[in-house]
Amino acid sequence: MLGEIIWNRIVVMNKLSHYFCVLALTTSLHITSEVFAQEQGEQVSALDGQLREALKQRDLGQFEKYLTEGADPTFLFENHEYGWVYCTATEQGREDFLQLIIDNGFDVNHRQNGIHVSISLPLTCAVLFGNLRAVKLLVAAGADPAMRMCAACDKKTDSSVLDEAAIINEYSIAIFLLDKGNYSDGQIQHVIKGLEMFPVDESNPRNDLRLEL
């Protein structure tokens, strides 16, 4: 069964985990938010900046105020996981901010263009942060784990959010997502083939997770 394959194979993929994290962090970190926004043809608004600062300071009251005044949590300041508010709000400990974004009607399947696929959706951001609670909040609000991670890629590339969870060792999230998406046969096979590239690790100490399968 796919869950068994995920359990057996996922824990030996630390190198790919590192690869994903490096890709997400080594893009436009050396330019200012304003310069990056200008390159994308966007203009930083005061409200969007204030919303980001409220999240940084963990000021829930101000965060809600700026949201109701029209601040946009999908505005892209920089090309990394802390470069747009919706993504940052999926980090562990920020779930109340994420819930406010959801409650204010922002699309849980919003896709950022022009950045790495591992941080292009709120759901992929939550997976990257390893935040199962945020994943559950997003899925409950309608986030689709079967969405293709790369909209511009070849249609034959059957990647999904489930792929990201598997590749970066977030197997608890992967197990949760298994029955939460309407995956195509191609997407399921894509996950299996990716995992079967690596040998089984029989020494994994977390055998209690087998009971979840």
N, C-alpha and C positions, 0 to 999 in steps of 0.2 A: 504494500500500500504506500501511497505517496508520503503519508505522514511518517512511516517507518524509514523511508529513504531519507527524508529530511533529517530525522533524528540521527541516523547512522552517519550521515555525510557532512552535516553542517559544521561540526565543531572543528574540523581540520582546515577551515578556510580562512585562517587569520591573515594570510598574505593578501587575499582579495579584499578582506575587510580594510586593511591598511590602505590598499590601492584606492578604494572608494573614498575613504576619508581624505586622502591627499588630494584627489581630484576635486573634491568639494571645497578644499581650503586654499588651493594654490592658483587662483585665477587673477582676480583684480583687487587684491588686498592692499596694493600700494598706491591706489588712487583714491581721491576723495569721493564722497557720495555725490557731490554736485557734478564733478567731472564725469563720473560714470553715468549719471542720469542724463547729462547733456549728450553723451555719446549714444544713448538709447533714444534720444529725441524726446526726453521727458523733462519736466521742470519740478524741482523739489518744492512742495508747498510747506508753509509754516505748520499747518495742522498735521501733516504727515510726519514731519520731524518731531513735533511734540508728542505724537502718538508713540513713536519709536523710543523717545526718551522716557516716557511714562512706563513703558514696558521694561526698559533697562533698569529703572529705579524701582520696579515692582509696585508702582502706585496704581492700584486697581481703580480707584475712584476717578483719577485724572484720565486714565486710559478709557474708561467708559464715557467720560465727558467728551473727549476728543472724537471718539467713534460716533457719538450722537450728533456731533457738530459737522461731521462729514469727512473725517480723516479716513484714508484708504490703507488698510493693512496689507494690500497686495502690491503697493508701490515698491519698486525695486531700487534700493539705494546702492547696493553692491552685490557682486557675484559670489556670494557664499551664504551659508545657512543663517547667518545673523544679518544678512543684507536685505531681508524683507520681513516685516513684522509677523505676517501670518505664519511663516516658517519658524521664526524664533519662538513664537507662542506655543509651539509643539514640544519645546524642551521640557524635561522633567522639572516640576515645580511651578510651571507657568500655565497649568491647565485651566485655572479660573479665567485667565486672559483669553485663552483659546475658546472657552465656552462663550465669552462675551462676543467674540468675533462671529461665532456660529449663530448666536442668538440675534445678532444684528443683520443676519441675512446674507453674509458674504459666502460665495460659492465654495463649498468644501472640495470641489473638484477643479478649482481654479488652477490653470497651468501657466507658469512663467516661461516665457520664451527667451532663448539666448543664454541660458545658464545650464549647468550640468544637470543631467536628468535625475540624479540622486537627491536634488533639492528643488525640483521643478514643480512639485505638487505638495500641498499640505500633508498628505498621507506619506509621501516618500520622506519628507522632512521628519515626521514623527518616527518613522522607521529608522532613519539615520541617527536620531537621538536615542533610539532604544526605548521609547516611551510607549509602552503598551496601553496605558491609560488614555493617552492622547489618540492613539490609533482607534481605540474603542469609541471615544467621543466622536471622532470624525466618521467612522463607519456607521454609528447610530444615527448620524445626521445626514447620511446618504453618500459618503465618500465611497468610490468604487475601486476596490483593490485590483480589479481586472483591467483597469485603464492601462493602455500601453504607455510605458515610461517615456518613450521618445516618439512624439507625434510626427516628427519630420523624417524618421528613419524609414528604411525599406519596410513595406507592409508585411514582408515575410519574417521580420524580426518580432517574434511573439513574446517580447518581454512584458512583465507586469510588475506591480508593486510587490507581489509575492516573491518575484525573483530577487528584488533588492533585499527583502528580509532574509531570504535564504543565503544570499551571497555574503552578507556582512555578519553572519552568525547570530542574528536575532531570531533564533528558532522558536522561541515562545510566541513571538509575533507571527511568524510564519504559520505555526500550528493554528493560531487564532484565525488567520486569514483564509485558511484552507477552504472553509465552507461559507465564506462571506462574499465571494465573488462568483459571477457567472463566467468562469474561465472557459476558453475554447480548448479543444483537445490539443491544439498547437501550443498554447500557453503552458498546459500541464506537462507536455512532453519537453518543452524548453527548460522548465525547472528540473525535471528528472535528468535530462542530459547534462545540465550544468553540474548537478550534484554528483553524477556518476563519473565525472572526470577525476574525482578524488577518491583515494582509498578509504575504506571504513576504519574508523578509530575505535577499536574495541576497549580502549582504556579510559573512555570518558567516564568521569566520576558521577555525573548527574543522571544516574540510571532511573531516578524517581520520575523523570519526565516521560519515561516509557509508558507509565500508567495513564498519562494524558492522551496517549494515542489509542 
